[in-house]
Each structure stands twice: as C-alpha cells, then as structure tokens.
C-alpha cells in the first residue's frame, strides 16, 4: 500500500468514526427533545414552539 492510499484510508476511518459519534449524538438529542420538548412558561401557561407541541394524553382501557 502506498503512502497516499494508506493516508486516505486512515482519513476515511477517522471521518467514519467522527461521523458515527455525530449520528449517535443527534439521535440522542432527537429522542430527548421528543420526550421533553422545549417550552416556556408565560403568565401561568405553557407555550411550545411550532413542531414541538406534545400530543393529547389518551386513557387506556383496563383489561379485566
């Protein structure tokens, strides 16, 4: 393997490692934002930004 080929192979491995860490971090952030959306408290009411409003709470029927 020549110097150029080994250098580019190492470069691709480093970029793949960094890319993997970025993907994991973005997935974690997306999961946290989905479970705990950002919001503000204004005069006793909760205001969510567009796209982050949580869905309505549903009651589940108890099986007997």
N, C-alpha and C positions, 0 to 999 in steps of 0.2 A: 504494500500500500504506500503510495507516495505521500509526501508531506501535505500537499493540497487536499488530497482525498481524506486523509486522517484528520486534518484540521476541520474540514467541513462536516465530517461525521461527528466529531466532538461538539461542534457548534450546534448541529441538529439535535443531539442528545440533550444539551443544556437548554435549548429553546423548548424542547418537548417537556422537560422537567418543569420549567417555569410555567409553560402553558397549562400543564396538569394542575399545578398549585393554584393558578388563577381560576381555572374552571371549578375546582373544589370550593374555593373561597366564594365565588359568585353563586354557586348552588346553595351554599350555607346561608349567604345573605338573603337570597330569594326565599328560602324556607323560613327564616326568621321574620322577614317582612310580611310573609303570608300569614304567619301565626300571630304576629304582633304588629299590625300596621301602624305607621306613624300617625299621630293625631295631635290636636291642640285643644285645650280647654279654654273656651271663650264664654264668659258670663254664665257659667254653670252648664254649658252644653259642650258636647264633644264634636269637633269638626275634623273630618277626614279629607285628605286631598283626593282629587279625581283618580279613580282606579284602585283606591285602597279601602273603599268602604266595605266593611265586613258584611257577609250575608246574614239574612234573618235567622234567628235561632228557631230550630224545629223541635217539637216534642216527639219523643219516640213512644210507641205503644208498648206497654209491658206485656210480655207473653206469659201466660199462666199455664 
